[in-house]
Amino acid sequence: MSVQSVEETLEKAQNAGGEVVKQKSADGEHMQLGEFQDTEGNLVGVLKWGM
């Protein structure tokens, strides 16, 4: 899922009862990634293009 801010999205997921699986990391110079597990056990990946 493409987001405006990986950090904010992971924080919102955690505040809603989810669990952060992978903190924000950079993939090269053009993309930021993160992952969380929602309250139903679904693994969700988030990304932001650009730095």
VMD Tcl script that builds the backbone (N, CA, C; Angstrom):
set m [mol new atoms 153]
animate dup $m
set s [atomselect $m all]
$s set {name element resname resid chain x y z} {
  {N N MET 1 A 0.844 -1.152 0.000}
  {CA C MET 1 A 0.000 0.000 0.000}
  {C C MET 1 A 0.900 1.230 0.000}
  {N N SER 2 A 0.646 2.168 -0.882}
  {CA C SER 2 A 1.414 3.403 -0.963}
  {C C SER 2 A 0.859 4.409 0.053}
  {N N VAL 3 A 1.758 5.026 0.819}
  {CA C VAL 3 A 1.355 5.965 1.869}
  {C C VAL 3 A 2.171 7.245 1.775}
  {N N GLN 4 A 1.696 8.300 2.441}
  {CA C GLN 4 A 2.423 9.573 2.488}
  {C C GLN 4 A 3.591 9.506 3.476}
  {N N SER 5 A 3.411 8.763 4.583}
  {CA C SER 5 A 4.452 8.646 5.599}
  {C C SER 5 A 4.446 7.233 6.178}
  {N N VAL 6 A 5.530 6.516 6.003}
  {CA C VAL 6 A 5.646 5.166 6.542}
  {C C VAL 6 A 5.599 5.209 8.068}
  {N N GLU 7 A 6.338 6.133 8.682}
  {CA C GLU 7 A 6.380 6.227 10.142}
  {C C GLU 7 A 4.997 6.490 10.731}
  {N N GLU 8 A 4.259 7.451 10.173}
  {CA C GLU 8 A 2.932 7.784 10.685}
  {C C GLU 8 A 1.960 6.622 10.499}
  {N N THR 9 A 2.042 5.940 9.377}
  {CA C THR 9 A 1.148 4.816 9.121}
  {C C THR 9 A 1.407 3.685 10.103}
  {N N LEU 10 A 2.674 3.376 10.372}
  {CA C LEU 10 A 3.001 2.325 11.332}
  {C C LEU 10 A 2.539 2.712 12.738}
  {N N GLU 11 A 2.683 3.975 13.084}
  {CA C GLU 11 A 2.247 4.455 14.397}
  {C C GLU 11 A 0.724 4.346 14.533}
  {N N LYS 12 A -0.006 4.725 13.499}
  {CA C LYS 12 A -1.471 4.625 13.526}
  {C C LYS 12 A -1.915 3.170 13.644}
  {N N ALA 13 A -1.246 2.278 12.916}
  {CA C ALA 13 A -1.585 0.859 12.985}
  {C C ALA 13 A -1.369 0.327 14.394}
  {N N GLN 14 A -0.263 0.709 15.000}
  {CA C GLN 14 A 0.044 0.250 16.349}
  {C C GLN 14 A -0.956 0.820 17.355}
  {N N ASN 15 A -1.315 2.072 17.218}
  {CA C ASN 15 A -2.288 2.693 18.122}
  {C C ASN 15 A -3.674 2.066 17.989}
  {N N ALA 16 A -3.965 1.477 16.831}
  {CA C ALA 16 A -5.261 0.836 16.594}
  {C C ALA 16 A -5.256 -0.637 17.014}
  {N N GLY 17 A -4.154 -1.113 17.596}
  {CA C GLY 17 A -4.101 -2.481 18.091}
  {C C GLY 17 A -3.278 -3.420 17.239}
  {N N GLY 18 A -2.699 -2.917 16.160}
  {CA C GLY 18 A -1.848 -3.744 15.310}
  {C C GLY 18 A -0.447 -3.854 15.888}
  {N N GLU 19 A 0.382 -4.627 15.209}
  {CA C GLU 19 A 1.761 -4.843 15.655}
  {C C GLU 19 A 2.719 -4.524 14.516}
  {N N VAL 20 A 3.686 -3.668 14.789}
  {CA C VAL 20 A 4.703 -3.348 13.783}
  {C C VAL 20 A 5.627 -4.546 13.654}
  {N N VAL 21 A 5.755 -5.059 12.432}
  {CA C VAL 21 A 6.591 -6.225 12.162}
  {C C VAL 21 A 7.961 -5.779 11.657}
  {N N LYS 22 A 7.979 -4.728 10.845}
  {CA C LYS 22 A 9.236 -4.205 10.294}
  {C C LYS 22 A 9.179 -2.688 10.330}
  {N N GLN 23 A 10.077 -2.085 11.095}
  {CA C GLN 23 A 10.152 -0.630 11.173}
  {C C GLN 23 A 10.537 -0.051 9.809}
  {N N LYS 24 A 10.390 1.240 9.674}
  {CA C LYS 24 A 10.731 1.912 8.427}
  {C C LYS 24 A 12.177 1.638 8.048}
  {N N SER 25 A 12.386 1.301 6.800}
  {CA C SER 25 A 13.735 1.118 6.267}
  {C C SER 25 A 13.757 1.678 4.854}
  {N N ALA 26 A 14.938 1.993 4.387}
  {CA C ALA 26 A 15.097 2.527 3.036}
  {C C ALA 26 A 15.544 1.412 2.102}
  {N N ASP 27 A 14.981 1.431 0.913}
  {CA C ASP 27 A 15.404 0.507 -0.139}
  {C C ASP 27 A 16.041 1.369 -1.221}
  {N N GLY 28 A 17.339 1.522 -1.130}
  {CA C GLY 28 A 18.029 2.431 -2.033}
  {C C GLY 28 A 17.735 3.873 -1.652}
  {N N GLU 29 A 17.711 4.739 -2.648}
  {CA C GLU 29 A 17.482 6.163 -2.401}
  {C C GLU 29 A 16.092 6.611 -2.824}
  {N N HIS 30 A 15.239 5.669 -3.226}
  {CA C HIS 30 A 13.971 6.077 -3.822}
  {C C HIS 30 A 12.733 5.519 -3.140}
  {N N MET 31 A 12.887 4.684 -2.112}
  {CA C MET 31 A 11.716 4.054 -1.521}
  {C C MET 31 A 11.935 3.761 -0.042}
  {N N GLN 32 A 10.876 3.977 0.756}
  {CA C GLN 32 A 10.867 3.607 2.160}
  {C C GLN 32 A 9.822 2.514 2.349}
  {N N LEU 33 A 10.123 1.535 3.206}
  {CA C LEU 33 A 9.252 0.381 3.418}
  {C C LEU 33 A 8.982 0.157 4.897}
  {N N GLY 34 A 7.885 -0.510 5.203}
  {CA C GLY 34 A 7.558 -0.943 6.556}
  {C C GLY 34 A 6.472 -2.000 6.481}
  {N N GLU 35 A 6.264 -2.735 7.576}
  {CA C GLU 35 A 5.233 -3.769 7.616}
  {C C GLU 35 A 4.575 -3.774 8.983}
  {N N PHE 36 A 3.260 -4.063 8.987}
  {CA C PHE 36 A 2.561 -4.272 10.238}
  {C C PHE 36 A 1.562 -5.398 10.078}
  {N N GLN 37 A 1.171 -5.956 11.220}
  {CA C GLN 37 A 0.141 -6.992 11.248}
  {C C GLN 37 A -1.086 -6.366 11.891}
  {N N ASP 38 A -2.233 -6.451 11.212}
  {CA C ASP 38 A -3.445 -5.853 11.765}
  {C C ASP 38 A -4.046 -6.753 12.839}
  {N N THR 39 A -5.139 -6.299 13.430}
  {CA C THR 39 A -5.744 -7.035 14.549}
  {C C THR 39 A -6.337 -8.373 14.132}
  {N N GLU 40 A -6.504 -8.599 12.847}
  {CA C GLU 40 A -7.035 -9.869 12.362}
  {C C GLU 40 A -5.932 -10.798 11.863}
  {N N GLY 41 A -4.673 -10.373 12.011}
  {CA C GLY 41 A -3.547 -11.215 11.635}
  {C C GLY 41 A -3.038 -11.028 10.219}
  {N N ASN 42 A -3.614 -10.080 9.482}
  {CA C ASN 42 A -3.160 -9.821 8.108}
  {C C ASN 42 A -1.858 -9.033 8.117}
  {N N LEU 43 A -0.912 -9.442 7.300}
  {CA C LEU 43 A 0.352 -8.733 7.159}
  {C C LEU 43 A 0.193 -7.687 6.058}
  {N N VAL 44 A 0.514 -6.433 6.395}
  {CA C VAL 44 A 0.345 -5.329 5.454}
  {C C VAL 44 A 1.682 -4.636 5.258}
  {N N GLY 45 A 2.093 -4.486 4.017}
  {CA C GLY 45 A 3.304 -3.756 3.686}
  {C C GLY 45 A 2.942 -2.365 3.224}
  {N N VAL 46 A 3.715 -1.374 3.658}
  {CA C VAL 46 A 3.499 0.007 3.234}
  {C C VAL 46 A 4.771 0.533 2.607}
  {N N LEU 47 A 4.617 1.422 1.640}
  {CA C LEU 47 A 5.783 2.014 0.995}
  {C C LEU 47 A 5.523 3.455 0.604}
  {N N LYS 48 A 6.576 4.199 0.542}
  {CA C LYS 48 A 6.546 5.579 0.099}
  {C C LYS 48 A 7.638 5.748 -0.941}
  {N N TRP 49 A 7.246 6.201 -2.120}
  {CA C TRP 49 A 8.223 6.476 -3.173}
  {C C TRP 49 A 8.854 7.831 -2.893}
  {N N GLY 50 A 10.137 7.922 -3.087}
  {CA C GLY 50 A 10.874 9.162 -2.829}
  {C C GLY 50 A 11.318 9.218 -1.385}
  {N N MET 51 A 12.242 10.094 -1.110}
  {CA C MET 51 A 12.758 10.208 0.245}
  {C C MET 51 A 12.333 11.468 0.862}
}
mol reanalyze $m
mol bondsrecalc $m
mol representation Tube
mol addrep $m
